[in-house]
């Protein structure tokens, strides 16, 4: 069981997404008893426009020189657009290219920092503090959750040079999937889709390479 390996490619907006999502993928893959996870981050800068541009380029080149990837993770902050609308945009691009690599979409709305903050118990454990402020009510406001994350870390007596995203891996490895999924439907979609695709890979004839 543990000998099965998987290679995951990523198209992400920024380092905050990278630290959080690669750790989530690793955690779910371990849950599915994969032996080795290889992360290949193709893009983690430049925001939404850069993600879509690099993904288009990747898909165009895929037919000329196929890459040995088992799964693609594409992450775009929702920015107050509907989950289905953003997901449809990504999948339409992939389908037009006739890419056969399974794709899972991570669409935190409005921004990834909301996922960082969604489990208060995980934050308390990671930051080693007794209490944290509640997740701010949903509001489509630029920087709202970035400020909240930075302040949460500062309240723990820590000056966060990266605004709190330096704790992304630890939070992702500690949070309760069910609890965060109840707070944020986009998170639940991501975890459910990731589990399904990894299960399919695990039982595909080519698994275990």
C-alpha positions as CSV (number, residue, x, y, z in Angstrom):
1,X,0.0,0.0,0.0
2,X,2.6,2.5,1.1
3,X,4.7,2.0,-2.1
4,X,2.3,3.9,-4.3
5,X,3.6,7.3,-5.4
6,X,2.0,10.3,-6.8
7,X,3.4,13.4,-8.5
8,X,1.3,16.6,-8.1
9,X,1.7,19.8,-10.2
10,X,0.5,23.1,-8.8
11,X,-0.6,26.4,-10.3
12,X,-1.0,28.8,-7.4
13,X,-1.4,32.6,-6.9
14,X,1.1,33.1,-4.1
15,X,3.3,31.6,-1.3
16,X,0.4,31.7,1.1
17,X,-1.5,29.2,-1.1
18,X,1.6,27.1,-1.7
19,X,2.5,26.5,2.0
20,X,-1.1,25.7,2.9
21,X,-2.2,23.6,-0.1
22,X,0.9,21.5,-0.6
23,X,0.5,20.5,3.1
24,X,-3.2,19.7,2.7
25,X,-2.4,17.5,-0.4
26,X,0.3,15.7,1.5
27,X,-2.0,15.1,4.4
28,X,-4.9,13.7,2.3
29,X,-2.4,11.6,0.3
30,X,-1.1,10.1,3.5
31,X,-4.7,9.4,4.6
32,X,-5.0,7.5,1.3
33,X,-1.8,5.6,2.1
34,X,0.4,6.9,-0.8
35,X,4.0,6.1,-0.2
36,X,5.7,9.2,-1.7
37,X,4.3,12.6,-2.7
38,X,6.3,14.7,-5.2
39,X,5.2,18.3,-5.4
40,X,6.0,20.2,-8.5
41,X,5.0,23.9,-8.1
42,X,4.8,25.3,-11.6
43,X,3.6,28.8,-10.5
44,X,3.2,30.4,-7.1
45,X,3.4,34.2,-7.8
46,X,1.6,36.9,-9.7
47,X,-2.0,36.4,-8.6
48,X,-4.9,35.2,-10.7
49,X,-3.8,36.5,-14.1
50,X,-0.4,34.8,-13.8
51,X,-2.0,31.5,-12.7
52,X,-4.3,31.4,-15.8
53,X,-1.5,32.5,-18.1
54,X,0.9,29.9,-16.9
55,X,-1.8,27.2,-16.9
56,X,-2.7,28.0,-20.6
57,X,1.0,27.8,-21.5
58,X,1.4,24.5,-19.7
59,X,-1.7,23.1,-21.4
60,X,-0.5,24.2,-24.9
61,X,2.9,22.5,-24.4
62,X,1.4,19.4,-22.8
63,X,0.6,17.9,-26.2
64,X,4.1,18.4,-27.5
65,X,6.0,17.0,-24.5
66,X,3.7,15.1,-22.0
67,X,4.8,15.5,-18.4
68,X,4.8,12.8,-15.8
69,X,2.2,14.3,-13.5
70,X,-0.6,12.4,-11.9
71,X,-2.7,15.3,-10.7
72,X,-3.0,19.1,-11.1
73,X,-4.0,21.5,-8.3
74,X,-5.1,24.9,-9.6
75,X,-5.8,27.5,-7.0
76,X,-7.5,30.9,-7.5
77,X,-8.9,33.0,-4.8
78,X,-12.7,33.4,-5.3
79,X,-12.6,37.2,-4.8
80,X,-16.3,37.0,-4.1
81,X,-17.2,35.2,-7.3
82,X,-19.2,32.0,-7.0
83,X,-17.3,28.8,-6.5
84,X,-19.1,27.2,-9.5
85,X,-18.2,30.1,-11.8
86,X,-14.5,30.1,-11.0
87,X,-14.3,26.3,-11.2
88,X,-16.2,26.3,-14.5
89,X,-13.7,28.8,-16.0
90,X,-10.7,26.5,-15.0
91,X,-12.3,23.3,-16.2
92,X,-13.4,24.8,-19.5
93,X,-9.8,25.8,-20.2
94,X,-8.5,22.3,-19.3
95,X,-11.2,20.6,-21.4
96,X,-10.4,22.7,-24.4
97,X,-6.8,21.5,-24.3
98,X,-7.9,17.8,-24.0
99,X,-5.6,17.4,-21.0
100,X,-6.0,14.0,-19.5
101,X,-4.4,14.9,-16.1
102,X,-7.0,15.0,-13.4
103,X,-7.5,18.6,-12.0
104,X,-8.7,19.6,-8.6
105,X,-9.6,23.3,-7.9
106,X,-8.9,25.1,-4.7
107,X,-11.1,28.3,-4.6
108,X,-10.9,30.0,-1.2
109,X,-13.4,32.8,-1.1
110,X,-12.6,35.6,-0.9
111,X,-8.9,34.7,-0.1
112,X,-6.8,31.8,1.2
113,X,-6.2,33.5,4.6
114,X,-9.9,32.7,5.5
115,X,-9.0,29.0,5.4
116,X,-6.0,29.7,7.7
117,X,-8.3,31.3,10.2
118,X,-11.3,28.9,10.0
119,X,-10.4,26.5,12.8
120,X,-9.8,28.4,16.1
121,X,-8.6,25.3,17.9
122,X,-5.9,24.6,15.3
123,X,-4.7,28.2,15.6
124,X,-4.5,28.0,19.3
125,X,-2.4,24.7,19.1
126,X,-0.1,26.0,16.4
127,X,0.5,29.4,18.0
128,X,0.6,27.9,21.5
129,X,-2.0,30.4,23.0
130,X,-5.1,30.0,25.1
131,X,-7.5,31.9,22.9
132,X,-7.9,33.5,19.5
133,X,-10.4,35.9,18.0
134,X,-13.3,34.3,16.1
135,X,-13.2,34.2,12.3
136,X,-14.3,37.6,11.0
137,X,-17.8,37.4,9.4
138,X,-17.7,36.9,5.7
139,X,-17.2,40.1,3.8
140,X,-15.8,40.8,0.4
141,X,-13.1,43.3,1.4
142,X,-9.6,43.3,0.0
143,X,-7.1,42.5,2.7
144,X,-9.7,41.8,5.4
145,X,-8.4,38.2,6.2
146,X,-4.8,39.1,5.6
147,X,-5.1,41.7,8.4
148,X,-7.0,39.3,10.6
149,X,-4.3,36.6,10.2
150,X,-1.5,39.0,10.9
151,X,-3.3,40.3,14.0
152,X,-4.0,36.8,15.3
153,X,-0.3,36.0,15.1
154,X,0.7,39.3,16.7
155,X,-1.8,38.6,19.6
156,X,0.3,35.5,20.3
157,X,3.3,37.7,20.9
158,X,4.9,36.9,17.6
159,X,6.0,39.4,14.9
160,X,5.2,37.6,11.7
161,X,7.6,38.7,8.9
162,X,5.3,37.0,6.3
163,X,2.1,38.1,7.9
164,X,1.3,34.7,9.3
165,X,1.6,32.6,6.2
166,X,4.8,31.1,7.6
167,X,2.4,29.0,9.7
168,X,0.5,27.7,6.7
169,X,1.9,24.1,6.8
170,X,1.4,23.8,10.5
171,X,-2.2,25.0,10.4
172,X,-3.0,22.8,7.4
173,X,-1.6,19.8,9.3
174,X,-3.6,20.5,12.4
175,X,-7.0,21.8,11.3
176,X,-10.2,19.7,11.4
177,X,-11.4,19.1,7.9
178,X,-15.0,18.7,8.9
179,X,-15.0,21.9,11.0
180,X,-13.5,24.0,8.3
181,X,-15.7,22.4,5.6
182,X,-18.8,23.5,7.6
183,X,-17.4,27.1,7.7
184,X,-16.4,27.3,4.1
185,X,-18.0,25.2,1.3
186,X,-15.1,25.8,-1.1
187,X,-12.8,24.1,1.4
188,X,-15.1,21.1,1.6
189,X,-15.3,20.9,-2.2
190,X,-11.5,20.9,-2.4
191,X,-11.0,18.2,0.2
192,X,-13.8,16.0,-1.2
193,X,-12.6,16.3,-4.8
194,X,-9.0,15.7,-3.7
195,X,-9.9,12.6,-1.8
196,X,-11.9,11.3,-4.8
197,X,-9.2,11.9,-7.4
198,X,-6.5,10.4,-5.1
199,X,-8.7,7.3,-4.5
200,X,-9.1,6.9,-8.3
201,X,-5.4,7.2,-8.8
202,X,-4.7,4.7,-6.1
203,X,-6.9,2.1,-7.9
204,X,-5.9,2.9,-11.4
205,X,-3.9,0.3,-13.4
206,X,-0.9,2.6,-13.7
207,X,-0.6,3.3,-9.9
208,X,2.4,2.1,-8.0
209,X,4.9,3.5,-10.4
